[in-house]
Each structure stands twice: as C-alpha cells, then as structure tokens.
C-alpha cells in the first residue's frame, strides 16, 4: 500500500469503520487491521495547552489542548497529525487553515474518526469554523 492509498483509505472511511479503545487511544481499521491511529500524550501539563486561537478557547471551558495522532501501517510509522481538544475534551477538532476559519475536508474526515463522541459538527459551528469541500 502506498502513502496516498493509505491516506485515501483513512479519510474515505466512516467512524463506524474503526475499532476504538479510548483508554489506549488506539483506532484500528476494521477492513485492514494493519491500519491504525494512535492518540499520543507526548507532553504533560501546560505544555499540551493550545493557545492563541480564539476559535479554540471561546467555549464554556476555555482550555484547549493539542492532541497528537500517529498513523501506522503495520509496524511502520507513516505520519503525525495534530488536532485540538476543546471545551474540556467535549470535542476534538481539526485545525483550520493558517489564519483562516476553513477546515480542509481531508482534515475534517480524519478528525471524525478520533472524535468518537460525534460532537464535531456542533463544535465546528460553535467555534465559527467551516469545512471547505474542495
């Protein structure tokens, strides 16, 4: 499987296509058990805080935190993506484009897998963000 095929498979999937272990932070693709995403907690305390973006801190709980996700195929590390947990981890959102309020569709589809509580659309709207189709 090539890198582009892997990413296409991931972003073309639905959240229900994944086995999810929240305590371990592991998401395994049901149709190909070699594909997995691991949510990492590399940093501790305040170093995980995500600051400086109004969209991320405008919620009842103004704390926002970086969520690092590593993509693997088999035992091979493929790439890392960053998401943001907002409002006391009530939702995990993708980053919008730099200095914009639009989220690329591929990043949105990836974040839907990680945000298993299914509140991503509500929080994108609350944050004043929008998903860009193309």
NUNUZA-965982 format. One record per residue (C-alpha): residue in three letters; x, y, z. Coordinates in steps of 0.5 Angstrom, whole numbers, padded with zeros to 4 digits, always signed. Each point is the difference from the previous one (the first is absolute). Layout:
# residues N
ALAXYZ;...
This chain:
# residues 134
UNK+0000+0000+0000;UNK+0003+0007-0002;UNK-0001+0006+0005;UNK-0005+0003-0005;UNK-0004-0006+0000;UNK+0000-0001+0008;UNK-0002+0008+0001;UNK-0006-0001-0005;UNK-0002-0006+0004;UNK+0000+0003+0006;UNK-0003+0007-0002;UNK-0005-0004-0004;UNK-0003-0004+0006;UNK-0005+0001+0005;UNK+0001+0000+0007;UNK-0004-0007+0001;UNK+0005-0003-0004;UNK+0005+0000+0005;UNK+0001-0004+0007;UNK+0002+0005+0005;UNK+0003-0001+0007;UNK-0001+0007+0004;UNK+0005-0002+0006;UNK+0005-0002-0005;UNK-0001+0006-0005;UNK+0000-0005-0006;UNK-0004-0001-0006;UNK+0000-0006-0004;UNK-0003+0000-0007;UNK-0005-0006-0001;UNK+0002-0001-0007;UNK+0007-0001+0000;UNK+0003-0001+0007;UNK+0007+0003-0002;UNK-0003+0007+0000;UNK+0000+0003+0007;UNK+0000+0007+0003;UNK+0003+0001+0007;UNK-0002+0006+0004;UNK+0006+0002+0004;UNK+0001+0004+0006;UNK+0007+0002-0001;UNK+0000+0007+0004;UNK-0002+0001+0007;UNK-0004+0005+0004;UNK+0000+0007-0003;UNK+0005-0002-0006;UNK-0006-0003-0003;UNK-0004+0006+0000;UNK-0003+0003-0007;UNK+0000+0008+0001;UNK+0000+0006-0004;UNK-0006-0002-0005;UNK-0007+0003+0002;UNK-0004-0006-0003;UNK+0003-0005+0005;UNK-0001+0004+0006;UNK-0007+0003-0001;UNK-0004-0006+0004;UNK-0002-0001+0007;UNK+0006-0003+0002;UNK+0006+0005-0004;UNK+0005-0005+0001;UNK+0002-0004-0007;UNK+0006-0005+0000;UNK+0004-0003-0006;UNK-0002-0007-0002;UNK+0006-0003-0004;UNK-0003-0006-0004;UNK+0005-0005-0003;UNK-0002-0004-0007;UNK+0004-0007+0000;UNK-0001-0005-0006;UNK+0002-0007+0004;UNK+0006+0002+0004;UNK+0002+0006-0005;UNK-0001+0007+0003;UNK-0003+0004-0006;UNK-0001+0007+0002;UNK-0003+0004+0006;UNK-0006+0005+0000;UNK-0002+0005+0006;UNK-0007+0001+0002;UNK-0003+0004+0005;UNK-0004-0002+0006;UNK-0005+0006+0002;UNK-0005+0001+0006;UNK+0003-0005+0005;UNK+0001-0005-0005;UNK-0007+0000-0002;UNK+0002+0000-0008;UNK+0007-0001-0004;UNK+0000+0005-0006;UNK+0005+0000-0006;UNK+0004+0006-0001;UNK-0003+0006-0004;UNK+0005+0002-0006;UNK+0005+0005+0002;UNK-0003+0007+0002;UNK-0007-0002-0003;UNK-0006-0004+0003;UNK-0001-0005-0005;UNK+0002-0007+0001;UNK+0002-0005-0006;UNK-0004-0005-0001;UNK+0005-0006+0001;UNK+0002+0003+0007;UNK-0008+0000+0002;UNK-0001-0007-0002;UNK+0007-0002+0004;UNK-0003+0003+0006;UNK-0007-0003-0001;UNK+0004-0007+0002;UNK+0003+0003+0006;UNK-0006+0004+0003;UNK-0004-0006+0001;UNK-0005+0004+0005;UNK-0003+0002-0007;UNK+0000+0008+0002;UNK+0005+0002-0005;UNK-0005+0003-0004;UNK-0003+0004+0005;UNK+0006+0003+0003;UNK+0003+0002-0007;UNK-0006+0004-0001;UNK+0000+0003+0008;UNK+0008+0001-0002;UNK-0002+0005-0006;UNK+0003-0005-0005;UNK-0002-0004-0006;UNK+0002-0005-0004;UNK+0003+0001-0007;UNK-0003-0005-0005;UNK+0006+0000-0005;
